[in-house]
Amino acid sequence: MERREKKTIANNRRALHEYEILETYEAGIALTGTEVRSLRENNCQLTDCFALVRGGEVWLHNVHIAPYSNGSISNVDPDRKRKLLLHKREIRLLEQKTREKGLTLVPLSMYFSENSLVKVELAVGRGKKTYDKRESIAKRDAQRDIDRAMKERYR
């Protein structure tokens, strides 16, 4: 039986720069039909989004899913709050972690799973200080230089 790869809709590259990722979770997301059709056209933006636990539910804020191009009155507000679907024990665990000082819930990516369901990769992260950001940039540059030198050597 052939396994399909997950098809990435959007990545939050800024989150990897701004936060130190401690744990990741896979969550479903409650969407309308026109939102899913819009996601199939890759109309999604995750730049300034975040998740909050409120009343035993996890809500995704500031995700912009553009209105479906062929949709009519059935299109919903592109910036509305969207509910994330997780198990109760995962929600309780996330709530405990976000009560700790400095930890937050950040979506890293949105993708279609193997069975064509829209999933969100949710991470528990701690905000980086400016010196941590500089350190990670320096590591990335050093790794790039090493890769470049190795490529030149084995040509």
TIMI-904817 format. One record per residue: residue number from 1; residue in three letters; y, z, x of N, C-alpha, C in turn. Coordinates in nm, 4 decimals, padded with zeros to 6 digits. Atoms other than C-alpha are relative to their C-alpha. Example, Ala and Ser with C-alpha at 12.3 -4.5 7.8 and 13.67 -1.06 7.14 Angstrom:
BEGIN
<1, 'ALA', <-00.1190, 00.0000, 00.0890>, <-00.4500, 00.7800, 01.2300>, <00.1200, 00.0000, 00.0900>>
<2, 'SER', <-00.1190, -00.0060, -00.0820>, <-00.1060, 00.7140, 01.3670>, <00.1090, 00.0730, -00.0770>>
This chain:
BEGIN
<1, 'MET', <-00.1187, 00.0000, 00.0849>, <00.0000, 00.0000, 00.0000>, <00.1241, 00.0000, 00.0887>>
<2, 'GLU', <-00.1208, 00.0156, -00.0817>, <00.3371, -00.1011, 00.1412>, <00.1051, 00.1035, -00.0376>>
<3, 'ARG', <-00.1051, -00.0989, 00.0241>, <00.6042, 00.1681, 00.1826>, <00.1346, -00.0645, 00.0249>>
<4, 'ARG', <-00.1350, 00.0529, -00.0170>, <00.9638, 00.0680, 00.1306>, <00.0859, 00.1044, 00.0696>>
<5, 'GLU', <-00.0946, -00.0899, -00.0654>, <01.2357, 00.2145, 00.3465>, <00.1081, 00.0394, -00.0990>>
<6, 'LYS', <-00.1101, -00.0391, 00.0858>, <01.5183, 00.4061, 00.1873>, <00.1210, -00.0862, 00.0327>>
<7, 'LYS', <-00.1144, 00.0889, -00.0161>, <01.8221, 00.1862, 00.1322>, <00.1272, 00.0844, -00.0052>>
<8, 'THR', <-00.1191, -00.0823, -00.0089>, <02.1391, 00.3613, 00.2471>, <00.1149, -00.0657, -00.0763>>
<9, 'ILE', <-00.1156, 00.0461, 00.0758>, <02.4367, 00.3290, 00.0130>, <00.1265, 00.0330, 00.0765>>
<10, 'ALA', <-00.1206, -00.0434, -00.0712>, <02.6968, 00.5325, 00.2030>, <-00.0343, 00.1147, 00.0941>>
<11, 'ASN', <00.0143, -00.1089, -00.0967>, <02.7169, 00.7608, 00.5070>, <00.1321, 00.0724, 00.0128>>
<12, 'ASN', <-00.1195, -00.0801, -00.0234>, <02.9612, 01.0423, 00.5714>, <00.0070, 00.0284, 00.1502>>
<13, 'ARG', <-00.0051, -00.0137, -00.1450>, <03.0233, 00.9874, 00.9441>, <00.0984, 00.1092, 00.0412>>
<14, 'ARG', <-00.0999, -00.1019, -00.0310>, <03.3225, 01.2193, 00.9353>, <-00.0602, 00.1405, -00.0034>>
<15, 'ALA', <00.0634, -00.1317, 00.0106>, <03.1005, 01.5125, 00.8345>, <-00.0711, 00.0369, 00.1291>>
<16, 'LEU', <00.0690, -00.0283, -00.1250>, <02.8982, 01.4805, 01.1539>, <00.0984, 00.0358, 00.1103>>
<17, 'HIS', <-00.1038, -00.0322, -00.0980>, <03.2220, 01.4998, 01.3512>, <00.0639, 00.1357, -00.0290>>
<18, 'GLU', <-00.0718, -00.1211, 00.0405>, <03.3772, 01.7861, 01.1547>, <-00.0884, 00.1250, -00.0060>>
<19, 'TYR', <00.0877, -00.1139, 00.0241>, <03.0697, 02.0088, 01.1037>, <-00.1190, 00.0002, 00.0943>>
<20, 'GLU', <00.1259, -00.0186, -00.0710>, <02.7788, 02.1473, 01.3013>, <-00.1066, 00.0167, -00.1085>>
<21, 'ILE', <00.0998, 00.0024, 00.1064>, <02.4765, 02.0713, 01.0817>, <-00.1114, 00.0993, 00.0325>>
<22, 'LEU', <00.1028, -00.1015, -00.0195>, <02.2355, 02.3639, 01.0400>, <-00.1292, -00.0353, -00.0720>>
<23, 'GLU', <00.1170, 00.0364, 00.0798>, <01.9972, 02.2510, 00.7622>, <00.0355, -00.1174, -00.0903>>
<24, 'THR', <-00.0229, 00.1090, 00.0951>, <01.9552, 01.9459, 00.5393>, <-00.0976, 00.0126, -00.1164>>
<25, 'TYR', <00.0794, 00.0000, 00.1224>, <01.8235, 01.9119, 00.1842>, <00.0148, -00.1364, -00.0655>>
<26, 'GLU', <-00.0074, 00.1220, 00.0788>, <01.7426, 01.6132, -00.0342>, <00.0189, 00.0404, -00.1454>>
<27, 'ALA', <-00.0298, -00.0347, 00.1388>, <01.8929, 01.6310, -00.3823>, <00.0131, -00.1274, -00.0823>>
<28, 'GLY', <-00.0261, 00.1085, 00.0935>, <01.8898, 01.4044, -00.6829>, <00.1422, 00.0152, -00.0521>>
<29, 'ILE', <-00.1358, -00.0046, 00.0537>, <02.2151, 01.3239, -00.8591>, <-00.0011, -00.0570, -00.1406>>
<30, 'ALA', <-00.0072, 00.0449, 00.1394>, <02.2933, 01.2874, -01.2299>, <00.1101, -00.1049, -00.0120>>
<31, 'LEU', <-00.0940, 00.1116, 00.0104>, <02.4582, 00.9478, -01.2873>, <-00.0181, -00.0723, -00.1326>>
<32, 'THR', <00.0123, 00.0873, 00.1163>, <02.5288, 00.7093, -01.5723>, <-00.0524, -00.1359, 00.0459>>
<33, 'GLY', <00.0565, 00.1310, -00.0331>, <02.3834, 00.3577, -01.5877>, <00.0948, -00.0895, 00.0770>>
<34, 'THR', <-00.0944, 00.0879, -00.0697>, <02.7005, 00.1791, -01.4810>, <00.0286, 00.0503, 00.1413>>
<35, 'GLU', <-00.0196, -00.0529, -00.1357>, <02.7377, 00.4131, -01.1827>, <-00.1126, -00.0463, 00.0920>>
<36, 'VAL', <00.1127, 00.0465, -00.0806>, <02.3897, 00.3181, -01.0609>, <00.0166, -00.1482, 00.0320>>
<37, 'ARG', <-00.0224, 00.1431, -00.0249>, <02.4727, -00.0509, -01.1013>, <00.1094, -00.0205, 00.1043>>
<38, 'SER', <-00.1069, 00.0076, -00.0986>, <02.7919, 00.0041, -00.9047>, <-00.0520, 00.0376, 00.1390>>
<39, 'LEU', <00.0580, -00.0384, -00.1290>, <02.5928, 00.1787, -00.6297>, <-00.0866, -00.1111, 00.0573>>
<40, 'ARG', <00.0785, 00.1140, -00.0490>, <02.3630, -00.1226, -00.6097>, <00.0908, -00.1041, 00.0657>>
<41, 'GLU', <-00.0985, 00.0889, -00.0641>, <02.6794, -00.3175, -00.5186>, <00.0665, 00.0669, 00.1202>>
<42, 'ASN', <-00.0536, -00.0786, -00.1127>, <02.7494, -00.0532, -00.2445>, <00.1449, 00.0408, -00.0194>>
<43, 'ASN', <-00.1366, -00.0451, 00.0286>, <03.0660, 00.0743, -00.4130>, <00.0052, 00.1524, -00.0029>>
<44, 'CYS', <-00.0014, -00.1454, -00.0069>, <03.0633, 00.4342, -00.2928>, <00.0737, 00.0447, 00.1252>>
<45, 'GLN', <-00.0767, -00.0531, -00.1120>, <03.2837, 00.6445, -00.0674>, <-00.0215, 00.1513, 00.0077>>
<46, 'LEU', <00.0331, -00.1417, -00.0180>, <03.1809, 00.9850, 00.0738>, <00.0936, 00.0719, 00.0970>>
<47, 'THR', <-00.0798, -00.0529, -00.1112>, <03.4721, 01.0560, 00.3097>, <00.0426, 00.1452, -00.0167>>
<48, 'ASP', <-00.0527, -00.1357, 00.0145>, <03.6305, 01.3759, 00.1710>, <-00.0787, 00.0832, -00.1003>>
<49, 'CYS', <00.0754, -00.0680, 00.1045>, <03.3483, 01.4998, -00.0494>, <-00.0612, 00.1303, 00.0509>>
<50, 'PHE', <00.0609, -00.1291, -00.0285>, <03.1948, 01.8458, -00.0649>, <-00.0772, 00.0438, -00.1232>>
<51, 'ALA', <00.0798, -00.0509, 00.1113>, <02.9521, 02.0409, -00.2822>, <00.0273, 00.1487, -00.0176>>
<52, 'LEU', <-00.0207, -00.1404, 00.0340>, <02.9970, 02.3744, -00.4594>, <-00.1118, 00.0473, -00.0924>>
<53, 'VAL', <00.0971, -00.0604, 00.0908>, <02.7505, 02.6091, -00.6283>, <00.0787, 00.0798, -00.1023>>
<54, 'ARG', <-00.0712, -00.0667, 00.1084>, <02.8906, 02.7167, -00.9666>, <-00.0947, 00.0216, -00.1170>>
<55, 'GLY', <00.0809, -00.0310, 00.1186>, <02.6968, 02.8931, -01.2412>, <-00.1448, -00.0417, 00.0133>>
<56, 'GLY', <00.1393, 00.0375, -00.0192>, <02.3542, 02.8261, -01.0908>, <-00.0231, -00.1493, 00.0074>>
<57, 'GLU', <00.0113, 00.1446, -00.0136>, <02.4255, 02.4543, -01.0528>, <00.0810, -00.0434, 00.1215>>
<58, 'VAL', <-00.0711, 00.0539, -00.1156>, <02.5362, 02.2459, -00.7548>, <00.0768, -00.1229, -00.0467>>
<59, 'TRP', <-00.0873, 00.1091, 00.0430>, <02.8318, 02.0111, -00.8149>, <00.0573, -00.0715, 00.1210>>
<60, 'LEU', <-00.0532, 00.0841, -00.1070>, <02.9468, 01.7245, -00.5947>, <00.1411, -00.0425, -00.0386>>
<61, 'HIS', <-00.1401, 00.0295, 00.0272>, <03.3254, 01.6828, -00.5753>, <00.0505, -00.1098, 00.0927>>
<62, 'ASN', <-00.0733, 00.1014, -00.0777>, <03.5495, 01.3977, -00.4510>, <-00.0854, -00.1171, 00.0468>>
<63, 'VAL', <00.0748, 00.1216, -00.0308>, <03.2793, 01.1285, -00.4407>, <00.0582, -00.1108, -00.0854>>
<64, 'HIS', <-00.0598, 00.1112, 00.0737>, <03.4360, 00.7977, -00.5352>, <-00.1044, -00.1095, -00.0163>>
<65, 'ILE', <00.0873, 00.1119, 00.0335>, <03.1991, 00.5550, -00.7092>, <00.0838, -00.0952, -00.0835>>
<66, 'ALA', <-00.0883, 00.0964, 00.0665>, <03.4024, 00.2489, -00.8021>, <-00.0615, -00.0457, -00.1320>>
<67, 'PRO', <00.0529, 00.0480, 00.1282>, <03.3718, 00.1241, -01.1618>, <-00.0808, -00.1288, 00.0180>>
<68, 'TYR', <00.0851, 00.1183, -00.0055>, <03.1013, -00.1369, -01.2161>, <00.0813, -00.1226, -00.0399>>
<69, 'SER', <-00.0837, 00.1183, 00.0206>, <03.2537, -00.4841, -01.1988>, <-00.0225, -00.0645, -00.1364>>
<70, 'ASN', <00.0287, 00.0605, 00.1295>, <03.0787, -00.6082, -01.5162>, <-00.0046, 00.1026, -00.1122>>
<71, 'GLY', <00.0016, -00.1035, 00.1021>, <03.1099, -00.2778, -01.7016>, <00.1219, -00.0103, -00.0893>>
<72, 'SER', <-00.1134, 00.0045, 00.0933>, <03.3378, -00.2331, -01.9996>, <00.0436, 00.1430, -00.0283>>
<73, 'ILE', <-00.0417, -00.1338, 00.0398>, <03.4213, 00.0828, -02.1918>, <-00.1010, 00.1057, 00.0459>>
<74, 'SER', <00.1029, -00.0943, -00.0438>, <03.0966, 00.2377, -02.0634>, <00.0235, 00.0518, 00.1416>>
<75, 'ASN', <-00.0327, -00.0528, -00.1322>, <03.2500, 00.2871, -01.7151>, <00.0618, 00.1388, -00.0143>>
<76, 'VAL', <-00.0521, -00.1365, 00.0035>, <03.3253, 00.6531, -01.6432>, <00.1028, 00.0178, 00.1114>>
<77, 'ASP', <-00.0990, -00.0312, -00.1022>, <03.5909, 00.8191, -01.4276>, <-00.0647, -00.0084, 00.1385>>
<78, 'PRO', <00.0634, 00.0175, -00.1312>, <03.5180, 00.7150, -01.0654>, <00.0003, 00.1250, 00.0873>>
<79, 'ASP', <-00.0103, -00.1192, -00.0846>, <03.6174, 01.0552, -00.9207>, <-00.0469, 00.1271, -00.0695>>
<80, 'ARG', <00.0433, -00.1186, 00.0742>, <03.4448, 01.2891, -01.1658>, <-00.0977, 00.0843, 00.0821>>
<81, 'LYS', <00.0997, -00.0865, -00.0640>, <03.2306, 01.5870, -01.0619>, <-00.1377, -00.0466, -00.0445>>
<82, 'ARG', <00.1354, 00.0419, 00.0315>, <02.8631, 01.5005, -01.0447>, <-00.0973, 00.1131, 00.0324>>
<83, 'LYS', <00.0966, -00.1093, -00.0155>, <02.5719, 01.7405, -01.0822>, <-00.1120, -00.0436, 00.0944>>
<84, 'LEU', <00.1122, 00.0247, -00.0891>, <02.3144, 01.7601, -00.8040>, <-00.1234, 00.0696, -00.0549>>
<85, 'LEU', <00.1246, -00.0499, 00.0565>, <01.9519, 01.8167, -00.9002>, <-00.0864, 00.0584, 00.1114>>
<86, 'LEU', <00.0798, -00.0725, -00.0984>, <01.7695, 02.0793, -00.6939>, <-00.0877, 00.1027, -00.0711>>
<87, 'HIS', <00.0813, -00.1087, 00.0547>, <01.5002, 02.3416, -00.7510>, <00.0815, 00.1283, -00.0030>>
<88, 'LYS', <-00.0759, -00.1245, 00.0147>, <01.6240, 02.6851, -00.8604>, <00.0014, 00.0830, 00.1277>>
<89, 'ARG', <00.0037, -00.0808, -00.1218>, <01.5081, 02.8559, -00.5423>, <00.0861, -00.0633, 00.1096>>
<90, 'GLU', <-00.0889, 00.0666, -00.0965>, <01.6898, 02.5932, -00.3328>, <00.1462, 00.0299, -00.0321>>
<91, 'ILE', <-00.1376, -00.0299, 00.0404>, <02.0070, 02.6528, -00.5347>, <00.0356, 00.1431, 00.0379>>
<92, 'ARG', <-00.0251, -00.1399, -00.0380>, <01.9760, 03.0302, -00.4841>, <00.0187, 00.0140, 00.1505>>
<93, 'LEU', <-00.0096, -00.0046, -00.1463>, <01.9218, 02.9791, -00.1120>, <00.1335, -00.0587, 00.0474>>
<94, 'LEU', <-00.1275, 00.0617, -00.0370>, <02.2245, 02.7464, -00.0871>, <00.1169, 00.0907, -00.0363>>
<95, 'GLU', <-00.1065, -00.0917, 00.0416>, <02.4367, 02.9961, -00.2796>, <00.0140, 00.1157, 00.0981>>
<96, 'GLN', <-00.0042, -00.1087, -00.0985>, <02.3416, 03.2735, -00.0371>, <00.0621, -00.0480, 00.1303>>
<97, 'LYS', <-00.0519, 00.0513, -00.1269>, <02.4187, 03.0547, 00.2632>, <00.1498, -00.0277, -00.0068>>
<98, 'THR', <-00.1423, 00.0315, 00.0095>, <02.7585, 02.9435, 00.1339>, <00.0858, 00.1243, -00.0150>>
<99, 'ARG', <-00.0768, -00.1252, 00.0036>, <02.8605, 03.3062, 00.0809>, <00.0319, 00.0498, 00.1405>>
<100, 'GLU', <-00.0288, -00.0370, -00.1384>, <02.8386, 03.3506, 00.4577>, <00.1312, -00.0633, 00.0428>>
<101, 'LYS', <-00.1304, 00.0492, -00.0441>, <03.1700, 03.3072, 00.6322>, <-00.0174, -00.1256, 00.0860>>
<102, 'GLY', <-00.0021, 00.1218, -00.0811>, <03.2277, 02.9568, 00.7633>, <-00.1025, -00.1050, -00.0349>>
<103, 'LEU', <00.1011, 00.0996, 00.0352>, <02.9300, 02.7796, 00.6012>, <00.0410, -00.0734, -00.1272>>
<104, 'THR', <-00.0360, 00.0818, 00.1156>, <02.9789, 02.4956, 00.3564>, <-00.1072, -00.1049, -00.0255>>
<105, 'LEU', <00.0931, 00.1061, 00.0373>, <02.7797, 02.2263, 00.1743>, <00.0697, -00.1345, 00.0115>>
<106, 'VAL', <-00.0606, 00.1301, -00.0249>, <02.8528, 01.8729, 00.2903>, <-00.1047, -00.1084, -00.0227>>
<107, 'PRO', <00.0923, 00.1124, 00.0137>, <02.6854, 01.5510, 00.1719>, <00.0095, -00.0907, 00.1233>>
<108, 'LEU', <00.0024, 00.0860, -00.1178>, <02.5779, 01.3391, 00.4700>, <-00.0183, -00.1463, -00.0359>>
<109, 'SER', <00.0230, 00.1392, 00.0372>, <02.4511, 01.0267, 00.2991>, <-00.0488, -00.0079, -00.1438>>
<110, 'MET', <00.0514, 00.0298, 00.1327>, <02.3622, 00.8698, -00.0335>, <-00.0866, -00.1237, 00.0151>>
<111, 'TYR', <00.0931, 00.1109, -00.0185>, <02.0650, 00.6365, -00.0621>, <-00.0927, -00.0130, -00.1204>>
<112, 'PHE', <00.1046, 00.0218, 00.0991>, <01.8007, 00.4851, -00.2885>, <-00.1326, 00.0383, 00.0641>>
<113, 'SER', <00.1300, -00.0397, -00.0537>, <01.4592, 00.6488, -00.2360>, <-00.1003, -00.1130, -00.0231>>
<114, 'GLU', <00.1040, 00.1032, 00.0127>, <01.1284, 00.4571, -00.2324>, <-00.0204, -00.0444, -00.1438>>
<115, 'ASN', <00.0196, 00.0359, 00.1400>, <01.1052, 00.4695, -00.6123>, <00.1323, -00.0267, -00.0715>>
<116, 'SER', <-00.1293, 00.0463, 00.0527>, <01.4673, 00.3486, -00.6609>, <00.0808, 00.1085, -00.0697>>
<117, 'LEU', <-00.0833, -00.1077, 00.0517>, <01.6142, 00.6899, -00.7414>, <00.1131, 00.0247, 00.0992>>
<118, 'VAL', <-00.1129, -00.0289, -00.0872>, <01.9573, 00.7781, -00.6068>, <-00.0125, 00.1430, 00.0496>>
<119, 'LYS', <00.0122, -00.1314, -00.0618>, <01.9354, 01.0704, -00.3639>, <00.1205, 00.0258, 00.0892>>
<120, 'VAL', <-00.1087, -00.0417, -00.0878>, <02.1948, 01.2657, -00.1678>, <-00.0590, 00.0912, 00.1058>>
<121, 'GLU', <00.0410, -00.0898, -00.1078>, <02.1261, 01.4198, 00.1716>, <00.1105, 00.1028, 00.0163>>
<122, 'LEU', <-00.0972, -00.1090, 00.0016>, <02.3026, 01.7553, 00.1517>, <-00.0261, 00.0904, 00.1199>>
<123, 'ALA', <00.0161, -00.0814, -00.1204>, <02.3659, 01.9663, 00.4622>, <00.0796, 00.1288, -00.0113>>
<124, 'VAL', <-00.0738, -00.1248, -00.0169>, <02.4640, 02.3248, 00.5269>, <00.0613, -00.0088, 00.1387>>
<125, 'GLY', <-00.0667, 00.0173, -00.1281>, <02.7255, 02.3054, 00.7995>, <00.1051, 00.1055, 00.0260>>
<126, 'ARG', <-00.1052, -00.0918, -00.0434>, <02.9651, 02.5207, 00.9967>, <00.1077, -00.0856, 00.0652>>
<127, 'GLY', <-00.1108, 00.0782, -00.0533>, <03.3072, 02.3802, 01.0773>, <00.0120, 00.0137, 00.1503>>
<128, 'LYS', <-00.0145, -00.0020, -00.1453>, <03.3554, 02.2827, 01.4406>, <00.1439, 00.0332, 00.0367>>
<129, 'LYS', <-00.1327, -00.0216, -00.0571>, <03.6465, 02.4039, 01.6462>, <00.0369, -00.1247, 00.0796>>
<130, 'THR', <-00.0431, 00.1215, -00.0708>, <03.8533, 02.1469, 01.8353>, <-00.0707, -00.0148, 00.1336>>
<131, 'TYR', <00.0673, 00.0143, -00.1289>, <03.6867, 02.2284, 02.1670>, <-00.1444, -00.0455, -00.0183>>
<132, 'ASP', <00.1342, 00.0492, 00.0292>, <03.3435, 02.1705, 02.0060>, <00.0021, -00.1501, -00.0245>>
<133, 'LYS', <-00.0110, 00.1437, 00.0259>, <03.4612, 01.8293, 01.8872>, <00.0154, -00.0760, 00.1306>>
<134, 'ARG', <-00.0188, 00.0664, -00.1299>, <03.5785, 01.7400, 02.2371>, <-00.1294, -00.0011, 00.0790>>
<135, 'GLU', <00.1276, -00.0089, -00.0716>, <03.2468, 01.8564, 02.3781>, <-00.0989, -00.1039, -00.0520>>
<136, 'SER', <00.0938, 00.0971, 00.0559>, <03.0457, 01.6400, 02.1379>, <00.0431, -00.1427, 00.0327>>
<137, 'ILE', <-00.0485, 00.1328, -00.0387>, <03.2683, 01.3386, 02.2145>, <-00.0359, -00.0274, 00.1457>>
<138, 'ALA', <00.0330, 00.0164, -00.1419>, <03.2153, 01.3948, 02.5887>, <-00.1496, -00.0259, 00.0180>>
<139, 'LYS', <00.1447, 00.0227, -00.0082>, <02.8357, 01.4178, 02.5411>, <-00.0351, -00.1419, -00.0437>>
<140, 'ARG', <00.0279, 00.1348, 00.0505>, <02.8337, 01.0975, 02.3378>, <00.0429, -00.1064, 00.1005>>
<141, 'ASP', <-00.0471, 00.0953, -00.1005>, <03.0412, 00.9138, 02.6008>, <-00.0906, -00.0009, 00.1225>>
<142, 'ALA', <00.0889, -00.0082, -00.1158>, <02.8176, 01.0393, 02.8825>, <-00.1327, -00.0697, -00.0296>>
<143, 'GLN', <00.1258, 00.0651, 00.0376>, <02.5054, 00.9265, 02.6959>, <00.0168, -00.1518, -00.0051>>
<144, 'ARG', <-00.0268, 00.1434, 00.0056>, <02.6627, 00.5853, 02.6364>, <00.0048, -00.0586, 00.1405>>
<145, 'ASP', <-00.0063, 00.0470, -00.1390>, <02.7379, 00.5513, 03.0105>, <-00.1386, -00.0039, 00.0637>>
<146, 'ILE', <00.1364, -00.0027, -00.0539>, <02.3811, 00.6519, 03.1002>, <-00.0807, -00.1172, -00.0540>>
<147, 'ASP', <00.0726, 00.1116, 00.0607>, <02.2374, 00.3982, 02.8547>, <00.0452, -00.1329, 00.0588>>
<148, 'ARG', <-00.0547, 00.1226, -00.0576>, <02.4674, 00.1279, 02.9925>, <-00.0535, -00.0208, 00.1417>>
<149, 'ALA', <00.0486, 00.0099, -00.1385>, <02.3629, 00.2052, 03.3529>, <-00.1488, -00.0340, 00.0028>>
<150, 'MET', <00.1438, 00.0287, 00.0049>, <01.9927, 00.2026, 03.2623>, <-00.0249, -00.1447, -00.0415>>
<151, 'LYS', <00.0151, 00.1372, 00.0457>, <02.0319, -00.1298, 03.0845>, <00.0314, -00.0969, 00.1133>>
<152, 'GLU', <-00.0368, 00.0844, -00.1149>, <02.2049, -00.2821, 03.3891>, <-00.1083, 00.0025, 00.1074>>
<153, 'ARG', <00.0993, -00.0149, -00.1074>, <01.9407, -00.1474, 03.6242>, <-00.1274, -00.0764, -00.0310>>
<154, 'TYR', <00.1256, 00.0653, 00.0353>, <01.6457, -00.2909, 03.4331>, <00.0161, -00.1432, -00.0486>>
<155, 'ARG', <-00.0194, 00.1405, 00.0376>, <01.7960, -00.6345, 03.3710>, <-00.0692, -00.0912, 00.0931>>
